[in-house]
C-alpha cells in the first residue's frame, strides 16, 4: 500500500470494542436496545477497515446477564468475522460478566478465578486484566494480580504492551455516577505500570469515548455497541440513550499510537469519491498527488 503522507505504515492495527451486553434469545436490553444488532453493526464496520485489524479487543461487559447462551452467541457472531479478517480475539471480563460462565463460555474452562491472560499479536503484547469484583459493579485488582502483572511486564515485548481492562484508571468528570463504581486503589496499578513497556491502556465501562493519561501512559476508553451514556444530559444524574454507539480503531506506530472513533450509525453522504480513486492516486508521484489534492484550483477541488 502506497503511503500518501510522510509516516510509514502502522506496525499493528487494533480494533477496540466494548460493552456489548449481549442477551440470550434475542431479548432486548431494557426492552428497547437490540444488543445483537449493535454488535453486528460493529463487526460489519470492521469489514470496511483497511488494512484489516490484527486483533479485536473487547473490554468487558460482553454478556449483560452472564447467560451461557449469550456467550455462545457472542462467539458465533464474532469468531467467523475474526477468522475472515485474520484477526485474534481478546476477551476481557467486565462487571456484568461472571467468571465461571465467562471462562466456560469463551475458553471452555472450568474456573471461577480471575480471568487474566496474555496474548502475542505479531510481537505486540496484549494483556487482558480482570478488574471485576464478584457481586459488585466497581473494579479492583488484588495483590496477587498486581504481582502477576509485575512479573509479566518484567520482560519487555518486541513492540511493547497494551493493557486491556474494563474499569479504566482515569477520572470521569462527565459521569459522576461512574466515580462510585470506578477502579479502586489506582495508585497500586500505577506503581506496577510506571516505567514498563506499556504503551496504551484500553478500557470500557463508561459507555462513551474518553481519553486520559495514567502513570505516563495514554488511556483510551471505547464507547459501547449497545446503549451509550449521555455525557451532558438535561436534568438527569444518569441518562442512557440508544444512539451514538461507536468502536475505536488503534493504529500502532513505532513511536506513537493513533486512536480513531468509528460511529456505528449510518449517515447520509454529502460529498465523497469512489474507492477506485485510490489506484489513480497511487499511480501518481508524490508531487503530482500534492498538486491534485492540495492545490485549491485543481480539477479535484473544483469539480461540480
C-alpha positions as CSV (number, residue, x, y, z in Angstrom):
1,X,0.0,0.0,0.0
2,X,1.4,3.3,-1.0
3,X,1.7,5.8,1.8
4,X,0.4,9.2,0.8
5,X,1.9,11.0,3.8
6,X,5.3,11.3,5.5
7,X,4.7,8.5,8.0
8,X,5.4,4.8,7.4
9,X,2.5,2.3,7.7
10,X,1.5,1.3,11.2
11,X,3.1,-1.9,12.6
12,X,-0.2,-3.0,14.1
13,X,-3.9,-2.4,13.7
14,X,-6.2,-2.9,16.7
15,X,-10.0,-2.8,16.9
16,X,-11.2,-1.8,20.3
17,X,-14.8,-2.7,21.1
18,X,-16.6,-2.6,24.4
19,X,-19.8,-3.2,26.4
20,X,-21.6,-5.5,24.0
21,X,-24.1,-6.5,26.8
22,X,-25.4,-9.4,24.7
23,X,-28.6,-11.0,25.9
24,X,-29.8,-14.6,25.1
25,X,-32.7,-15.5,22.9
26,X,-33.0,-12.1,21.2
27,X,-34.2,-10.3,24.4
28,X,-33.8,-6.5,24.1
29,X,-31.9,-4.6,26.7
30,X,-34.4,-2.5,28.8
31,X,-37.0,-3.9,26.3
32,X,-35.6,-1.5,23.7
33,X,-32.0,-1.9,22.7
34,X,-31.1,-4.7,20.3
35,X,-27.6,-5.5,21.5
36,X,-27.0,-8.3,18.9
37,X,-27.8,-5.8,16.1
38,X,-25.3,-3.3,17.7
39,X,-22.6,-5.9,17.7
40,X,-23.4,-7.0,14.1
41,X,-23.1,-3.3,13.0
42,X,-19.7,-3.0,14.7
43,X,-18.4,-6.2,13.1
44,X,-19.7,-5.0,9.7
45,X,-17.9,-1.7,10.1
46,X,-14.6,-3.7,10.7
47,X,-15.0,-5.3,7.3
48,X,-14.5,-1.8,5.8
49,X,-11.3,-1.1,7.7
50,X,-8.1,-1.3,5.5
51,X,-5.7,-2.7,6.4
52,X,-7.8,-5.1,8.5
53,X,-7.3,-5.2,12.2
54,X,-4.9,-7.9,13.5
55,X,-6.7,-8.2,16.8
56,X,-10.2,-7.4,18.2
57,X,-10.1,-6.4,21.8
58,X,-13.4,-6.5,23.7
59,X,-13.0,-4.6,27.0
60,X,-15.7,-6.2,29.1
61,X,-19.4,-6.4,29.8
62,X,-19.7,-9.0,27.0
63,X,-22.9,-10.6,28.3
64,X,-25.5,-8.4,30.1
65,X,-26.6,-11.1,32.5
66,X,-23.7,-13.6,32.1
67,X,-26.0,-16.1,30.4
68,X,-24.2,-19.1,29.0
69,X,-26.3,-18.8,25.8
70,X,-25.2,-15.2,25.4
71,X,-21.5,-16.2,25.5
72,X,-22.3,-18.9,22.9
73,X,-24.0,-16.4,20.7
74,X,-21.1,-14.0,21.1
75,X,-18.6,-16.5,19.8
76,X,-21.0,-17.4,16.9
77,X,-21.1,-13.8,15.8
78,X,-17.5,-12.7,16.4
79,X,-15.3,-15.7,15.6
80,X,-16.3,-16.1,12.0
81,X,-15.7,-12.4,11.3
82,X,-12.3,-12.5,13.1
83,X,-11.3,-15.5,11.0
84,X,-12.4,-13.7,7.9
85,X,-10.2,-10.7,8.9
86,X,-7.3,-12.9,10.0
87,X,-7.6,-11.3,13.5
88,X,-7.1,-12.7,17.0
89,X,-9.8,-12.1,19.6
90,X,-9.1,-10.8,23.1
91,X,-11.9,-11.1,25.6
92,X,-11.8,-9.1,28.8
93,X,-14.0,-9.5,31.9
94,X,-16.5,-6.8,32.8
95,X,-18.7,-6.2,35.9
96,X,-21.7,-7.7,34.1
97,X,-19.8,-10.8,33.3
98,X,-19.5,-13.7,35.8
99,X,-16.1,-15.6,35.9
100,X,-17.4,-19.1,35.8
101,X,-19.8,-18.6,32.9
102,X,-17.2,-16.4,31.1
103,X,-14.5,-19.0,31.4
104,X,-16.8,-21.8,30.3
105,X,-18.4,-19.9,27.5
106,X,-15.4,-18.3,26.0
107,X,-12.5,-20.5,26.9
108,X,-14.1,-23.9,27.6
109,X,-12.6,-23.8,31.0
110,X,-14.0,-24.7,34.5
111,X,-12.8,-21.8,36.6
112,X,-14.0,-19.0,38.8
113,X,-10.6,-17.5,39.3
114,X,-9.5,-14.1,38.0
115,X,-9.5,-14.1,34.2
116,X,-6.1,-12.6,33.4
117,X,-4.5,-13.6,30.1
118,X,-1.6,-12.6,27.9
119,X,-1.7,-12.5,24.0
120,X,1.0,-12.1,21.4
121,X,-0.1,-10.2,18.3
122,X,2.9,-10.2,16.0
123,X,5.2,-9.0,18.7
124,X,2.7,-6.6,20.3
125,X,1.7,-8.0,23.8
126,X,-1.9,-7.5,24.8
127,X,-2.7,-8.3,28.5
128,X,-6.3,-8.8,29.5
129,X,-6.8,-7.8,33.1
130,X,-9.8,-8.9,35.1
131,X,-10.9,-5.9,37.2
132,X,-14.2,-7.4,38.1
133,X,-15.4,-7.8,41.7
134,X,-17.8,-10.7,42.2
135,X,-21.2,-9.3,43.3
136,X,-20.3,-5.7,42.6
137,X,-20.0,-3.2,39.8
138,X,-16.9,-1.3,40.9
139,X,-13.4,-2.7,40.0
140,X,-10.2,-3.7,41.7
141,X,-7.0,-5.6,41.3
142,X,-5.8,-7.9,44.0
143,X,-2.2,-8.1,45.3
144,X,-1.9,-11.4,43.6
145,X,-3.0,-10.0,40.2
146,X,-0.7,-7.0,40.6
147,X,2.2,-9.3,41.4
148,X,1.4,-11.5,38.3
149,X,1.3,-8.3,36.2
150,X,4.6,-7.1,37.6
151,X,6.2,-10.4,36.7
152,X,4.8,-10.4,33.1
153,X,6.0,-6.8,32.5
154,X,9.5,-7.5,33.8
155,X,10.3,-8.8,30.3
156,X,9.6,-6.2,27.6
157,X,7.8,-7.3,24.4
158,X,9.1,-6.7,20.9
159,X,6.6,-3.9,20.2
160,X,5.5,-3.1,23.7
161,X,2.4,-3.9,25.7
162,X,-1.2,-2.9,25.6
163,X,-3.2,-3.3,28.8
164,X,-6.9,-4.1,28.3
165,X,-9.3,-3.8,31.3
166,X,-12.9,-3.0,31.8
167,X,-12.6,-0.3,34.6
168,X,-10.2,2.3,33.2
169,X,-7.9,4.1,35.7
170,X,-9.0,7.7,35.0
171,X,-11.2,10.4,36.4
172,X,-14.7,10.6,34.9
173,X,-15.8,14.3,35.3
174,X,-18.6,13.9,32.7
175,X,-20.3,11.0,34.5
176,X,-20.1,11.4,38.3
177,X,-22.1,8.3,38.9
178,X,-19.2,6.3,37.4
179,X,-16.9,7.6,40.2
180,X,-18.7,5.4,42.6
181,X,-18.0,2.3,40.5
182,X,-14.5,3.1,39.4
183,X,-11.4,1.1,39.7
184,X,-10.3,1.2,43.3
185,X,-6.7,1.9,44.5
186,X,-5.5,3.1,41.1
187,X,-2.2,4.1,42.7
188,X,-1.3,0.4,43.2
189,X,-1.6,-0.3,39.5
190,X,0.3,2.9,38.6
191,X,3.2,1.6,40.7
192,X,3.3,-1.5,38.6
193,X,2.9,0.1,35.2
194,X,5.2,3.1,35.5
195,X,8.5,2.7,33.7
196,X,7.5,-0.5,31.9
197,X,6.9,-1.1,28.2
198,X,3.1,-0.4,28.5
199,X,2.2,1.8,25.6
200,X,-1.5,2.2,26.0
201,X,-4.3,1.2,28.3
202,X,-7.7,0.3,26.9
203,X,-11.0,0.4,28.9
204,X,-14.7,0.5,28.7
205,X,-17.4,0.6,31.4
206,X,-18.5,4.2,30.9
207,X,-20.4,3.8,27.6
208,X,-18.9,6.8,26.0
209,X,-15.4,7.6,24.5
210,X,-12.9,9.4,26.6
211,X,-9.2,9.8,27.0
212,X,-6.6,10.5,29.7
213,X,-3.1,9.6,31.0
214,X,-2.2,7.2,33.7
215,X,1.3,6.6,35.1
216,X,2.7,8.3,31.9
217,X,0.6,6.0,29.6
218,X,-2.2,7.1,27.3
219,X,-5.7,5.7,28.2
220,X,-8.4,5.2,25.6
221,X,-11.9,4.3,26.7
222,X,-14.2,3.0,23.9
223,X,-17.9,3.6,23.8
224,X,-20.5,0.8,23.7
225,X,-22.2,-1.1,20.9
226,X,-25.4,-1.4,23.0
227,X,-26.6,1.9,24.5
228,X,-24.4,4.9,25.4
229,X,-24.2,7.3,28.3
230,X,-25.2,10.9,27.5
231,X,-22.3,13.0,29.0
232,X,-24.4,16.2,29.0
233,X,-28.0,15.2,29.9
234,X,-30.7,17.7,30.8
235,X,-31.6,17.4,34.5
236,X,-30.6,13.8,34.8
237,X,-28.0,12.2,37.0
238,X,-27.5,9.3,34.6
239,X,-29.0,9.1,31.1
240,X,-28.5,6.0,28.9
241,X,-29.5,6.6,25.3
242,X,-30.0,4.3,22.3
243,X,-27.7,6.3,20.0
244,X,-24.1,7.5,19.4
245,X,-22.7,3.9,19.5
246,X,-19.1,3.5,18.3
247,X,-16.0,1.5,18.3
248,X,-12.4,2.7,18.3
249,X,-9.6,1.9,15.9
250,X,-6.0,1.9,17.1
251,X,-3.1,2.2,14.7
252,X,0.2,1.4,16.4
253,X,3.4,3.1,15.0
254,X,6.9,2.7,16.2
255,X,6.8,5.9,18.2
256,X,3.1,6.6,18.7
257,X,-0.5,5.3,18.7
258,X,-3.4,6.9,16.8
259,X,-7.0,6.4,18.0
260,X,-10.0,6.9,15.7
261,X,-13.6,6.8,16.7
262,X,-15.8,4.9,14.2
263,X,-19.5,5.6,14.6
264,X,-21.9,2.7,14.1
265,X,-24.9,4.6,12.8
266,X,-25.3,5.2,9.1
267,X,-25.1,8.8,8.0
268,X,-26.1,10.5,4.7
269,X,-23.1,11.2,2.5
270,X,-23.0,14.7,1.2
271,X,-19.6,14.6,-0.6
272,X,-17.1,12.0,-1.5
273,X,-15.2,9.9,-4.1
274,X,-15.4,6.3,-5.1
275,X,-12.7,3.9,-4.0
276,X,-11.2,3.5,-7.4
277,X,-9.7,7.0,-7.0
278,X,-7.1,5.3,-4.7
279,X,-5.5,3.4,-7.6
280,X,-5.4,6.6,-9.7
281,X,-3.6,8.5,-6.9
282,X,-1.2,5.7,-6.3
283,X,-0.1,5.9,-9.9
284,X,1.0,9.5,-9.5
285,X,4.2,10.8,-7.9
286,X,4.1,12.4,-4.5
287,X,4.4,15.8,-6.1
288,X,1.6,15.1,-8.6
289,X,-0.7,13.9,-5.8
290,X,0.0,17.1,-3.8
291,X,-0.8,19.3,-6.8
292,X,-4.0,17.4,-7.5
293,X,-5.3,17.2,-3.9
294,X,-3.8,20.2,-2.1
295,X,-3.9,22.9,-4.8
296,X,-7.2,24.8,-4.3
297,X,-7.9,25.3,-8.1
298,X,-7.1,21.7,-9.2
299,X,-9.6,19.6,-11.1
300,X,-10.1,17.5,-7.9
301,X,-11.1,20.6,-5.8
302,X,-13.1,22.5,-8.4
303,X,-15.4,19.7,-9.6
304,X,-19.1,20.3,-9.6
